[in-house]
Amino acid sequence: LNNLRILDLKFNLIQLVEEDGLIDLIKLDELYLSTYKMLQIKKRLFLGQHNLKKLALEFCFIESIELQGFDYLTNLNELNLFSNKIKIINKMTFSEMNSLTKLYLRYNLLELIED
């Protein structure tokens, strides 16, 4: 799987993607984990995903994002967090994502973007 560019796991019954579980997929451009029940974005979940351009996490029941949860995604252009259960986002959550041009947060439970 060293040359894998697109991984689509939408609408599967995956229970767990371990932290560092994607680290060997270093050429991945697009990752679709929609409907995967993860509750929280851990800070090492996307370790090694510097090439990732598009990440789809809609309908994943995400409630929170650890502060450095997206720090490894420095080349990400599009992040879809549509229809989760996120209530609070720290303004530093996306600070390392300098290439981000599309961010979808609609249909969450957002109450606060904190300092």
C-alpha positions in Angstrom: 0.0 0.0 0.0 3.0 2.3 -0.2 1.8 4.0 -3.4 -1.9 4.3 -2.3 -3.2 7.8 -3.2 -6.9 7.5 -2.3 -8.5 5.5 0.5 -12.2 5.4 0.7 -13.6 3.7 3.8 -17.0 5.4 3.9 -20.0 3.5 5.2 -18.1 0.6 6.7 -18.3 -0.8 10.2 -14.8 0.2 11.3 -14.6 0.5 15.1 -11.1 1.8 15.6 -8.3 3.4 13.7 -5.3 3.4 16.1 -3.2 6.5 16.7 -0.3 6.1 14.2 -2.6 3.7 12.3 -2.2 5.6 9.0 1.5 6.3 9.3 2.6 3.9 6.6 0.3 5.5 4.0 2.7 8.4 3.3 1.6 9.1 -0.3 -2.1 9.3 0.5 -3.8 12.4 -1.1 -7.4 11.7 -0.2 -8.9 9.9 2.8 -12.6 9.3 3.3 -13.6 8.1 6.8 -17.2 9.3 6.7 -19.6 7.5 9.1 -16.7 6.1 11.1 -17.6 6.6 14.8 -14.6 8.2 16.4 -15.9 10.7 19.0 -12.6 12.5 19.3 -9.7 13.5 17.0 -6.6 12.5 18.8 -3.3 14.4 18.2 -1.4 11.5 16.6 -4.2 10.1 14.5 -3.0 11.7 11.3 0.8 11.4 12.0 2.7 11.1 8.8 -0.1 12.5 6.6 1.8 15.5 5.3 0.7 14.8 1.7 -3.0 14.5 2.4 -5.0 17.1 0.4 -8.6 16.1 1.2 -10.0 14.6 4.4 -13.7 13.7 4.8 -14.9 13.1 8.3 -18.6 13.8 8.0 -21.2 11.9 10.1 -18.4 10.5 12.4 -20.0 11.5 15.8 -17.0 13.7 16.6 -17.5 15.6 19.8 -14.0 17.1 20.3 -10.7 17.7 18.6 -7.5 17.6 20.6 -5.5 20.8 20.2 -2.9 19.3 17.9 -5.3 16.9 16.2 -4.7 18.3 12.7 -1.1 19.6 13.0 0.3 16.9 10.7 -2.0 17.9 7.9 0.1 20.8 6.6 -0.8 20.4 2.9 -4.5 19.7 3.5 -6.8 21.7 1.1 -10.2 20.5 2.1 -11.5 19.3 5.5 -15.1 18.1 5.8 -16.4 17.9 9.4 -20.1 18.2 8.3 -22.8 16.8 10.6 -20.8 15.8 13.7 -21.4 16.8 17.4 -18.6 19.4 17.8 -19.5 22.0 20.4 -16.2 23.9 21.0 -13.3 24.5 18.7 -10.1 26.2 19.8 -8.9 28.8 17.4 -5.5 27.1 17.2 -7.1 23.8 16.0 -6.4 24.7 12.3 -3.3 26.9 12.9 -0.8 24.5 11.2 -3.0 24.0 8.1 -1.6 26.7 5.9 -2.9 25.1 2.7 -6.5 24.8 3.9 -9.0 26.5 1.5 -12.2 24.6 2.3 -13.5 23.9 5.8 -17.0 22.4 6.2 -18.4 22.7 9.8 -22.2 22.9 9.1 -24.6 20.8 11.1 -22.5 20.5 14.2 -23.4 21.8 17.7 -21.0 24.7 17.7 -21.3 27.0 20.6 -17.9 28.5 21.0 -14.6 29.1 19.2 -12.3 29.6 22.1 -8.9 31.4 22.4 
